[in-house]
Amino acid sequence: MKDYNPVQLDEESTYVGEDGFLRLPVVTEIFSLNVTRRVRWMKDYNPVQLDEESTYVGEDGFLRLPVVTESDAGKYTCIIDVIMNGTRYTAARSVQLTVINEPPEVFPELQVVKPLQDVFLVQVGKRAELQCLVYTGFSEDPEIFMYWTINGMYIDDYEEMNETWEFVHERGKVFGQSNLSISKVLHQLLNVPIHCHILSPVEEKFGLAWLQEADFSDFYLSMILFLSASLVVLVLAVSFYCLKVDLVLAYRKLLRHYP
């Protein structure tokens, strides 16, 4: 078994009033093994008193403090006893928990304005532009980031694409705006999901768009029908004019013979 250093100290911080979860790297690795184990937590070298209503250890080794108070600050040690091939091993690791007595930073919920499963008609070989707009709150936050993917791949894999993004202000609200420029639409870009991603420290949202090849057959049919109708009208007008002239000439001849 891997030799874990019991004196290694990690650091963790949480806010007063929040749910606090503690889990150490040693737990992650050992819980991936199919072995018999027992988990114990110590705080400042004293056993942590566990109960279902306040503090408990989950099946995956989490230690949860449902409502954090300043008294929860201290040094926590996770001790795991495992049995492998009939031999007992013990691993331990510690974390220093700091409780911050101030309200946590609040991030407004991200709201995607566009695209919302929008379909864009394009021509293969031509240029295309897509825009993503997301409401981010009332101020520009440097921890917010936007990027695009095509069919699950970053656009860096396509030399025909370029993306830019910035914050824009409108009536006191702040939006993240990202533009995706496609210099030449390729066949493999048609009918695949195009996602605009926006990330904040607390969540990720995305907009969805699709490219479809424009079908001009209806347009061409309409133009043919329009031109055909115009030609028929023109022929009828010329025919009517010629017929009118013939009628006038015939009427004059009749007047000569029958005054």
Summary of the structure (lengths in Angstrom):
residues: 259
radius of gyration: 36.9
end to end distance: 130.4
largest distance: 137.3
contacts: 665
relative contact order: 0.13
helix: 22%
strand: 44%
